[in-house]
């Protein structure tokens, strides 16, 4: 069993950007080796790995980027929040600690993943977990925030198409998805070429606001909320996701 409490923060270096990300806002959560039905959580070295039918679905290590890559979703969320995908439950628990989040509804396809989460963690009053496929979730409710976090290693074009479908299906005032920052960098700075993407990813040091607008116009032409992110916030999200020392370092 591993009880995790993250400490630390991101420190502004020399890029003149503003950031408010603080790891201390992440609550305690528990991940432990366990099995239920087709799902197994195993500890390999310093890494927890969740397998479904023998296929790796997700990983977590206290030293990796998982929580940092959730920051944009956490930061944008407010009001009544709908999340697709439970995973280890980290994002759901983190959202429940945010004062301006009233409720968190998680749509999770795997009943076994829900069971393993509930076996290890207490469910806050704000949190409701629904065992269903997000693509089949039918609701007339308009959520203040819609967050998609059910993707793994699928093709980026497929993810973008799936995001568009769900964005257009579920009413919302505000929206984000994992790994939107990574897909954006791949599409806008590597022209969809995997062979040069890694080099660009490592060296990317830009103000992203202008190309972000081009990206949204191309892939989410009907999604107005993605255009409402101000320049400083967008840059913060991408630098945080990158975990590079262009503007910030993890202390």
C-alpha positions in Angstrom: 0.0 0.0 0.0 1.2 3.5 -0.8 -0.3 6.6 0.9 0.8 9.6 -1.1 0.9 13.3 -0.2 2.6 15.5 -2.8 4.7 18.4 -1.6 6.4 21.1 -3.6 5.6 23.8 -6.2 6.7 25.2 -9.5 9.0 28.1 -9.3 9.2 30.9 -11.9 12.6 31.2 -13.4 13.3 33.8 -16.0 10.5 33.8 -18.5 8.3 36.5 -16.9 5.3 34.2 -16.7 2.9 33.9 -13.8 2.0 30.6 -12.2 0.0 29.6 -9.2 0.4 25.8 -9.2 1.1 24.3 -5.8 1.4 20.6 -5.2 0.3 21.0 -1.6 -3.3 21.2 -2.9 -3.2 17.6 -3.9 -5.0 15.5 -1.2 -3.9 12.2 0.2 -4.8 9.2 -1.9 -4.2 5.5 -1.7 -2.9 3.1 -4.4 -2.2 -0.5 -3.5 -1.7 -3.8 -5.3 -5.0 -5.5 -5.8 -7.2 -7.3 -8.3 -10.9 -7.3 -9.3 -12.3 -9.2 -12.2 -10.2 -8.3 -15.3 -8.3 -5.4 -13.6 -5.0 -5.8 -11.7 -2.9 -3.1 -10.0 0.7 -4.2 -9.5 3.7 -2.5 -8.1 6.8 -2.7 -10.4 9.8 -1.0 -9.0 8.6 2.5 -8.1 5.7 2.3 -10.5 2.1 1.3 -10.0 0.6 -0.2 -13.2 -3.1 -0.8 -13.8 -3.8 -3.7 -16.3 -7.1 -4.6 -17.8 -7.3 -8.0 -19.4 -3.5 -8.0 -19.3 -3.3 -4.7 -21.3 -1.6 -1.7 -19.6 -4.1 1.1 -19.1 -2.3 3.5 -16.8 0.7 4.0 -14.6 1.5 6.1 -11.5 4.8 6.9 -9.8 5.3 9.7 -7.2 8.2 10.8 -9.3 6.6 11.1 -12.7 4.4 13.6 -14.5 0.9 12.2 -13.9 -0.3 14.8 -11.4 1.4 17.7 -13.2 -0.4 16.7 -16.4 -3.7 17.0 -14.5 -3.1 20.5 -13.5 -4.9 22.2 -16.4 -8.0 20.2 -15.7 -7.9 20.9 -12.0 -7.3 24.6 -12.5 -10.1 25.2 -15.0 -12.7 23.3 -13.1 -15.5 25.0 -11.2 -19.2 24.4 -10.3 -20.7 21.0 -11.2 -18.0 19.0 -12.9 -18.3 15.9 -15.2 -15.2 13.8 -15.7 -14.8 10.8 -18.0 -12.5 8.2 -16.6 -11.7 7.4 -12.9 -8.3 5.7 -13.2 -6.6 5.8 -9.8 -9.0 8.5 -8.7 -6.4 11.2 -8.2 -8.0 13.9 -10.3 -11.5 13.2 -8.9 -10.2 13.5 -5.3 -8.2 16.6 -6.1 -11.2 18.3 -7.7 -13.3 17.6 -4.6 -10.9 19.7 -2.5 -11.4 22.8 -4.7 -13.7 25.3 -2.9 -15.4 26.5 -6.1 -16.2 22.9 -7.2 -19.7 22.0 -6.0 -19.9 18.4 -7.3 -17.8 15.9 -9.2 -19.5 13.2 -11.3 -17.1 10.6 -12.8 -18.2 8.4 -15.7 -16.2 5.2 -15.6 -16.6 2.2 -17.9 -15.0 -0.4 -15.7 -16.9 -1.6 -12.7 -13.7 -3.3 -11.4 -11.7 0.0 -11.5 -14.5 1.6 -9.4 -14.4 -1.2 -6.9 -10.6 -1.0 -6.5 -10.8 2.7 -6.0 -13.5 2.4 -3.3 -11.7 -0.4 -1.6 -8.7 1.9 -1.0 -10.2 5.4 -0.7 -13.1 7.1 1.0 -15.6 8.7 -1.4 -16.1 12.4 -0.6 -19.6 13.8 -0.4 -19.0 15.8 -3.5 -18.1 12.8 -5.6 -20.5 10.5 -7.5 -19.2 7.7 -9.7 -21.3 6.3 -12.5 -20.5 2.9 -14.2 -21.1 3.8 -17.8 -19.4 4.5 -21.2 -19.0 8.3 -21.5 -19.9 8.0 -25.2 -23.3 6.6 -24.2 -23.9 8.9 -21.2 -27.3 10.6 -21.7 -28.1 13.7 -19.7 -29.9 16.9 -20.2 -27.9 18.6 -17.5 -25.5 21.4 -18.5 -22.3 21.0 -16.5 -20.2 23.9 -15.6 -17.1 22.0 -16.5 -16.6 18.9 -18.7 -13.2 17.1 -18.4 -12.2 14.2 -20.6 -9.6 11.9 -19.0 -10.4 8.5 -20.3 -7.7 8.3 -23.1 -4.6 6.2 -23.0 -2.3 5.6 -25.9 -4.8 5.9 -28.8 -4.0 7.6 -32.1 -4.1 11.4 -31.7 -6.5 11.9 -34.6 -8.9 9.4 -33.1 -8.7 11.2 -29.8 -9.4 14.6 -31.4 -12.5 13.1 -33.2 -13.7 11.5 -30.0 -13.3 14.8 -28.1 -15.3 16.6 -30.7 -18.2 14.1 -30.5 -18.3 14.2 -26.7 -17.9 18.0 -26.5 -20.9 18.3 -28.9 -23.0 15.7 -27.0 -22.7 16.9 -23.4 -23.8 20.4 -22.6 -21.1 22.4 -20.8 -19.9 25.9 -20.1 -16.2 25.0 -19.8 -14.1 22.1 -21.2 -10.7 20.5 -21.3 -9.2 17.1 -22.0 -6.1 15.1 -21.3 -3.6 15.1 -23.2 -4.8 18.2 -25.1 -1.5 20.1 -24.5 0.5 17.2 -26.0 -1.7 16.8 -29.0 -1.6 20.5 -29.7 2.2 20.6 -29.6 2.4 17.5 -31.9 0.0 19.0 -34.4 1.2 22.5 -34.5 5.0 22.1 -34.1 5.7 18.7 -35.5 3.2 18.8 -38.4 2.1 15.3 -37.3 5.5 13.8 -37.9 6.4 11.5 -35.0 10.1 11.3 -36.1 10.7 15.0 -35.4 8.2 15.4 -32.6 10.5 14.4 -29.7 13.2 16.9 -30.7 10.6 19.7 -30.9 9.0 18.6 -27.7 12.3 18.8 -25.9 13.2 22.3 -27.3 9.9 24.0 -27.4 10.2 27.4 -25.8 7.5 29.7 -27.1 4.5 31.9 -26.5 1.7 29.5 -27.6 -1.3 31.9 -27.8 -1.4 32.5 -31.5 -0.9 29.0 -32.7 -3.4 27.8 -30.1 -6.1 29.8 -31.8 -5.2 28.1 -35.1 -5.3 24.7 -33.5 -8.7 25.3 -31.9 -10.1 26.7 -35.2 -9.0 23.6 -37.1 -10.0 20.8 -34.7 -12.7 22.3 -32.5 -14.4 25.0 -34.7 -17.6 24.9 -32.6 -16.0 25.0 -29.2 -16.0 28.5 -27.9 -14.7 27.9 -24.4 -11.3 26.7 -25.7 -10.8 30.2 -27.1 -11.4 31.9 -23.8 -8.1 30.9 -22.2 -5.9 33.9 -21.8 -2.3 33.9 -22.9 -0.6 33.6 -19.5 -2.9 30.7 -18.4 -2.3 28.8 -21.7 1.4 29.2 -21.4 1.3 28.0 -17.8 -0.6 24.9 -18.7 1.8 23.9 -21.5 5.0 24.6 -19.5 3.6 22.7 -16.6 2.6 19.7 -18.8 6.1 19.8 -20.4 7.9 19.7 -17.1 10.8 21.5 -18.8 13.1 24.1 -17.3 12.3 26.7 -20.0 10.3 28.8 -17.6 9.8 26.6 -14.5 11.5 23.8 -12.5 10.0 21.4 -10.0 11.4 22.0 -6.5 
